[in-house]
Amino acid sequence: MEIRIDGDEVLKLASSLVKIPSENPPGNECDLADFLESKMREIGFKVSRYDFKPGRPNIIGELGSGREGRLIYDGHLDTVPAGNPDLWIERDPFSGRIIDGKLYGRGSADMKASIAAFLSAAEAVADEIEGKILVFLVSDEEVSGMGTNDILSRGYRADMAVVGEPTGLDVMIAHKGGVKWRLLTFGRSAHSSSPERGINAIYQMAEACLEIRRLSERLRMRRNSLLDHPSISLNTIKGGEKDNVVPSLCEASIDRRLVLGENVEDAESELKNILEGIKRRDKEFRYRLERYRYVPPSMTSPDAKIVRVMREAVKEVMGVEPKISGFTATCEMVHLVNHGIQTVIFGPGRIEQAHEINEYADVSEIVRAAEIYAHLILKASRRE
Ligand SMILES: [Zn+2]
């Protein structure tokens, strides 16, 4: 069937979403949620909204005539912080301007263009939907990543789902997992005119840093066909009390990404072995490792119906078979898969663009994504 999408309208909506900041931290999704809630009502969605944490809205939209949920679109309202505005094109991370075929702004690729594309698609085919489609728009994806889980725990379900993260219009059927730890090293303070009287917690952390860097090089050698390789990165460090005191405490955060087949226990013992190794050669090395976040990797079978209809929808619009691959970041797909819902990741923009200064999404991809989503909605909503 002929699907008519007004490209200018899609881009206008995407640009409006970028103009409403929703940086997290601090986590201020309310203005964007207000805007989207009324947009969704205008399209004809039945909308429910509740705070999943104080001041952090989750939105559920339902569209279609039937009772049964056929497809969930999952998107997040928040973005990472914009960083220094002076580094951005036109010194404005929220300009939402289109320059040389690119929509610029924090959240353009991750993932406001995708939300605009899906809502425009839903609007275009609203009268043709059999059964019902659901749209989840969640808060706090960039920090806790638990918004989708919360909606699912309230009983919302569908046969299949698409998470609108930026995939450059590839169909992604798996994503990496992630573990975060806090590593503390403990020393003994002393006057720094006599450093030999103390134990320097920063020197101890420095030993750990070098070992973690070596581990990172080893992890690069482990390949996974869908998800490239696992990784580890030490990302923040703080330590020391005063410039004339030997530091007694140093704290770092470590981010380990997992590929399919890896689990958190193995990743943690691998890291602990390294720290124990330092302890064996340095009797004064004392540490504590605290895990504070864990998202497992997940996957949907390439034979699942969602993969088939997603591929068909892409082929319909692009004329070629899409690439099937994996998403190298973590995302909320895992909650959908854990609730038995077959899921793919698909959206405009590139993951390499997300979280960067001068984040953008190609306007041609945004419009294409809307056309593809429209085909997807029709294919997914039909029972065969
Ligand atoms: Zn994202």
Residues whose N, C-alpha, C, O or C-beta is under 5 A from the ligand:
A	BS01	ZN	D110 M111 E165
